[in-house]
Amino acid sequence: MSPNNERRTKDETVSFGGFVRPLEMGDLVQLKPILEHWVKSRDTGQPLPEEVLEDLQLMEDSVNRLNDYRYFTAVGVKGEVVGVIGMRPPDSRMLALDFLQTDKPVELVNAYVDPKQRGGKGVGRALVGMLEQAAVVQGYTEVVLNSGPRYRDTGWGFYDKLPGYQRVGVAIGYFGKDGDAPVWKKSLVS
Ligand SMILES: CC(C)(COP(=O)(O)OP(=O)(O)OC[C@H]1O[C@@H](n2cnc3c(N)ncnc32)[C@H](O)[C@@H]1OP(=O)(O)O)[C@@H](O)C(=O)NCCC(=O)NCCS
């Protein structure tokens, strides 16, 4: 058992050989290159450093409890950071969509896995599992998410495969012109 596995707590969930736990400030330095890999212009493929910094700031503020976001980090067998996922109360544009069915939805945001670790090793699934577990504990009743055209090839198939998630519509123009984003939803109550 690795040192990291030894310090697992009840807040952590295991799969893919590693584990998932709440984001810690020290994770940000390893998350930055993962975000830089994925956060790119859908038109030009160019990096979007300002968006990466905004995301990292949201993560930092969440650790300091300065916002409503909560993030979780996937940690690999060698203790390395291999992915992140976040949740927050849905923004007003998501709430306005009329797709939600319960009083206390939570929005899944910022799912990113190290490109070398993604695509079938179970990191993303473990991150979502932890998010759902935490959401239930916090009294949330459904998970909702959208995913923009930037992630058509890398993200949409993942959400289509996730147990319990269904496409319920499209957030038209959520990401600007030609930025329609399918919306997925999963109920957390039976
Ligand atoms: C989307 C993402 C977070 C999923 O994490 P992951 O570690 O790759 O997912 P998992 O390994 O847990 O995959 C679970 C299942 O989904 C499948 N899957 C993952 N990505 C897929 C995709 N783009 N298309 C089709 N299937 C996919 C896996 O093969 C696996 O299938 P299996 O259960 O039959 O083996 C990750 O691929 C990623 O970072 N993608 C790039 C950024 C991105 O698109 N983020 C989403 C922003 S909304």
The ligand as a Gaussian input file, in Angstrom:
#p B3LYP/6-31G(d) Opt

LIG

0 1
 C      -14.014000      13.519000     -20.004000
 C      -12.976000      12.971000     -19.037000
 C      -12.965000      13.832000     -17.776000
 C      -13.375000      11.525000     -18.678000
 O      -12.369000      10.965000     -17.859000
 P      -11.693000       9.551000     -18.247000
 O      -10.701000       9.258000     -17.187000
 O      -11.222000       9.619000     -19.628000
 O      -12.949000       8.586000     -18.132000
 P      -12.980000       7.029000     -17.717000
 O      -11.659000       6.409000     -18.020000
 O      -13.493000       6.935000     -16.328000
 O      -14.045000       6.494000     -18.739000
 C      -15.284000       5.890000     -18.392000
 C      -15.823000       5.284000     -19.658000
 O      -16.084000       6.334000     -20.615000
 C      -15.343000       6.073000     -21.813000
 N      -14.938000       7.349000     -22.363000
 C      -14.147000       8.289000     -21.791000
 N      -14.050000       9.350000     -22.626000
 C      -14.811000       9.051000     -23.694000
 C      -15.120000       9.743000     -24.893000
 N      -14.654000      10.976000     -25.145000
 N      -15.941000       9.149000     -25.805000
 C      -16.435000       7.911000     -25.573000
 N      -16.186000       7.213000     -24.436000
 C      -15.375000       7.777000     -23.534000
 C      -14.174000       5.226000     -21.369000
 O      -13.630000       4.487000     -22.423000
 C      -14.821000       4.344000     -20.335000
 O      -15.559000       3.344000     -20.960000
 P      -15.641000       1.863000     -20.329000
 O      -16.346000       2.028000     -18.989000
 O      -16.428000       1.102000     -21.342000
 O      -14.232000       1.417000     -20.177000
 C      -11.545000      12.924000     -19.663000
 O      -11.554000      12.063000     -20.786000
 C      -11.030000      14.269000     -20.090000
 O      -10.336000      14.940000     -19.339000
 N      -11.331000      14.675000     -21.348000
 C      -10.785000      15.915000     -21.879000
 C      -11.434000      17.132000     -21.278000
 C      -12.934000      17.059000     -21.401000
 O      -13.489000      16.770000     -22.448000
 N      -13.600000      17.374000     -20.277000
 C      -15.019000      17.462000     -20.225000
 C      -15.357000      18.920000     -20.162000
 S      -17.131000      19.154000     -20.056000

